Every structure is written in C-alpha cells, then in structure tokens.
Amino acid sequence: MGSSINELAERTDALLYGRRTWQGMAAAWPGRAGDPFADWMNAVEKHVVSNTLAEADLTWTPTSLIRGADLGAAVTALRDRPGGEVNIWGSAQLVRSLLAEDLVDELNLMIEPIVLGGGKSIFPTDGVARQFELVSATTAHTGVQVCRYQRARQQGVSWRCHTLAPSLHRC
C-alpha cells in the first residue's frame, strides 16, 4: 500500500483532521523525523476541526484551527485555493459531515481483507444518494483493495479539478 499512499501524498498540499485523529497523529509523527514520509507528514500544512482545542494546543506545526461552526466555509475556502488536494486521513465523523454537506470530491478507500464487525462509518445515515464513480482500483500484495472514486456530477454541469481518505479538490 506504500506506493498508493505515496502517490496520494504527492497530490496533497494540506491535510484536514478531526480533533481525536489530529491528537493521535501529533503524538506520533514528530518523533519519526528523518524518514522521507515522516518528514513530509511533519511539514505538510494541517488543519484540525475542533471546538475544544486552543491555538496554544497546536504544537504539531504547521497546523491551523477550524471551529465546527466554520467547517463548511473553511473547507470551501481550502477547495477554492489553487494547488493540489486537501485530504482527510481517518476522522470518520468529519468525513461523514463533509459528505452530508456535499463537500467531498473524491473517496480513496482502502478495503482490507478482514471483517471485524461494528466500527465507525464514514457514511451519512440520512438516506440521501451520493453517487461516486470508480476511477481506479489497485490490489496491494497484501490483498488490500485501494479504490479511488470521484464524485459523479449531473450531466451538463461542468467542473474541473487540478487534482486515504476523501479528497477535497480545489476546483
């Protein structure tokens, strides 16, 4: 899966996290400096969505804080900037919120060959159909399916994008 993750990283200008995922990553990655991927993780622009963190808590830099009430506007502003993708790694609740607001342009799903039962879902439970189209599927030597889906748009509506998780394209 390393090549798929590296390819995604090459397209990514910024990462967007929910608070719990960001705190876990902030505790792990700074101590892994010296590896090319770890150095990228530590250097890439990061945004954390939280109503409880304070600016002083943002010790894993560069990180900016987005309040929950500002999520839609902040994500729209990130999407409108020129450049590469904004990606979310983990943060199921955040992904669910962005899908519900139709702010996800792409899903990069890694489907593991194991059934655990239960767990967190990234999918909204409102019953609204959100169509995505399969763009690519790769099978890792471990059996993991790395599937890339792009948001299906209505015919006649044009959109262009520069182009582990959902991507927020800058269109």
C-alpha positions as CSV (number, residue, x, y, z in Angstrom):
1,M,0.0,0.0,0.0
2,G,3.0,2.2,0.4
3,S,3.1,3.3,-3.3
4,S,-0.6,4.2,-3.2
5,I,-0.1,6.3,0.0
6,N,3.0,8.0,-1.5
7,E,1.0,8.8,-4.7
8,L,-1.8,10.3,-2.6
9,A,0.8,12.3,-0.6
10,E,2.3,13.7,-3.8
11,R,-1.1,15.1,-4.8
12,T,-1.7,16.6,-1.4
13,D,-1.0,20.1,-0.3
14,A,-2.8,20.0,3.0
15,L,-4.4,17.5,5.5
16,L,-7.7,18.0,7.3
17,Y,-8.3,16.2,10.6
18,G,-10.8,15.9,13.3
19,R,-9.5,16.5,16.9
20,R,-9.0,12.9,18.0
21,T,-7.2,11.9,14.9
22,W,-5.1,15.0,14.9
23,Q,-4.1,14.5,18.5
24,G,-3.0,10.9,17.8
25,M,-1.0,11.9,14.7
26,A,0.5,14.9,16.6
27,A,1.7,12.5,19.3
28,A,3.2,10.1,16.8
29,W,4.8,11.8,13.8
30,P,7.1,14.5,15.3
31,G,9.2,11.7,16.9
32,R,9.6,9.9,13.5
33,A,11.6,12.7,11.8
34,G,14.3,11.6,9.4
35,D,12.2,9.3,7.3
36,P,11.1,10.9,4.0
37,F,7.4,10.2,4.6
38,A,7.6,11.3,8.3
39,D,9.3,14.5,7.2
40,W,6.5,15.1,4.7
41,M,3.9,14.4,7.4
42,N,5.6,16.9,9.7
43,A,6.0,19.6,7.0
44,V,2.7,19.5,5.2
45,E,0.0,22.1,6.0
46,K,-2.5,20.7,8.5
47,H,-6.0,21.8,9.6
48,V,-7.8,20.5,12.7
49,V,-11.5,20.8,13.2
50,S,-12.2,21.2,16.9
51,N,-14.4,23.2,19.3
52,T,-12.2,22.3,22.3
53,L,-8.6,22.8,21.2
54,A,-7.0,26.2,21.7
55,E,-4.3,27.7,19.4
56,A,-1.8,27.0,22.2
57,D,-2.5,23.3,21.8
58,L,-1.4,23.2,18.1
59,T,2.2,22.1,18.8
60,W,2.4,20.0,15.7
61,T,3.1,22.7,13.1
62,P,2.1,23.9,10.7
63,T,-1.5,23.4,11.9
64,S,-4.4,25.8,11.9
65,L,-7.6,25.5,13.8
66,I,-11.1,25.3,12.3
67,R,-14.1,25.6,14.6
68,G,-17.0,23.3,13.8
69,A,-19.4,26.1,13.0
70,D,-16.9,27.4,10.4
71,L,-16.4,24.0,8.8
72,G,-18.3,24.5,5.5
73,A,-16.9,27.9,4.8
74,A,-13.3,26.9,5.8
75,V,-13.5,23.8,3.5
76,T,-14.9,25.8,0.7
77,A,-12.1,28.3,1.0
78,L,-9.5,25.5,1.0
79,R,-11.1,24.0,-2.1
80,D,-11.0,27.4,-3.8
81,R,-7.3,27.9,-3.4
82,P,-5.1,27.0,-6.3
83,G,-2.9,23.9,-5.9
84,G,-3.2,20.3,-5.0
85,E,-5.6,18.4,-2.9
86,V,-6.7,18.6,0.7
87,N,-7.0,15.1,2.1
88,I,-8.5,13.7,5.2
89,W,-6.8,10.6,6.7
90,G,-9.1,9.0,9.3
91,S,-11.6,11.3,11.1
92,A,-14.8,9.3,10.3
93,Q,-17.1,11.8,11.9
94,L,-15.5,14.7,9.9
95,V,-15.8,12.7,6.7
96,R,-19.5,12.0,7.4
97,S,-20.1,15.7,8.0
98,L,-18.4,16.7,4.8
99,L,-20.2,14.0,2.8
100,A,-23.5,15.2,4.2
101,E,-22.7,18.8,3.0
102,D,-21.6,17.6,-0.4
103,L,-18.0,18.8,0.1
104,V,-16.2,15.6,-0.9
105,D,-15.0,15.3,-4.4
106,E,-13.2,12.0,-4.1
107,L,-13.0,9.0,-1.9
108,N,-9.8,7.0,-1.6
109,L,-10.8,3.8,0.2
110,M,-8.5,1.0,1.3
111,I,-10.6,-2.1,1.7
112,E,-8.9,-4.6,4.0
113,P,-9.5,-8.4,3.5
114,I,-10.8,-8.8,7.1
115,V,-14.2,-8.5,8.7
116,L,-14.2,-7.0,12.2
117,G,-17.8,-6.1,12.6
118,G,-19.0,-2.8,14.1
119,G,-16.7,0.2,14.0
120,K,-17.1,3.7,12.8
121,S,-18.8,4.6,9.5
122,I,-17.8,7.5,7.2
123,F,-21.2,7.4,5.5
124,P,-24.1,9.7,6.5
125,T,-27.3,7.9,7.6
126,D,-29.7,10.4,6.1
127,G,-30.7,8.1,3.1
128,V,-29.5,10.6,0.5
129,A,-27.8,9.0,-2.5
130,R,-24.4,10.5,-3.3
131,Q,-23.1,9.0,-6.5
132,F,-19.4,8.3,-7.0
133,E,-17.7,6.7,-10.0
134,L,-14.8,4.3,-9.7
135,V,-11.7,5.9,-11.3
136,S,-9.1,3.2,-10.4
137,A,-8.7,0.1,-8.3
138,T,-5.4,-1.5,-7.3
139,T,-4.8,-4.6,-5.3
140,A,-1.8,-4.5,-3.0
141,H,0.2,-7.6,-2.4
142,T,-1.5,-7.9,1.0
143,G,-4.9,-8.2,-0.7
144,V,-5.9,-4.7,0.2
145,Q,-8.1,-3.0,-2.5
146,V,-7.1,0.6,-3.0
147,C,-10.1,2.2,-4.7
148,R,-10.4,5.7,-5.9
149,Y,-13.9,7.1,-6.5
150,Q,-14.7,10.6,-7.9
151,R,-18.0,12.4,-7.2
152,A,-20.4,11.8,-10.1
153,R,-21.8,15.1,-11.2
154,Q,-25.0,15.8,-13.1
155,Q,-24.7,15.9,-16.9
156,G,-24.4,19.4,-18.3
157,V,-22.7,20.7,-15.1
158,S,-19.1,21.3,-15.8
159,W,-16.4,21.1,-13.2
160,R,-12.7,20.9,-13.4
161,C,-10.2,20.0,-10.7
162,H,-6.4,20.2,-10.5
163,T,-6.0,17.4,-8.9
164,L,-6.6,7.8,2.2
165,A,-9.2,9.2,2.5
166,P,-11.5,11.6,0.9
167,S,-10.1,14.4,-1.2
168,L,-11.3,17.9,-1.3
169,H,-10.3,19.1,-4.7
170,R,-9.5,22.7,-5.5
171,C,-11.8,23.4,-8.4
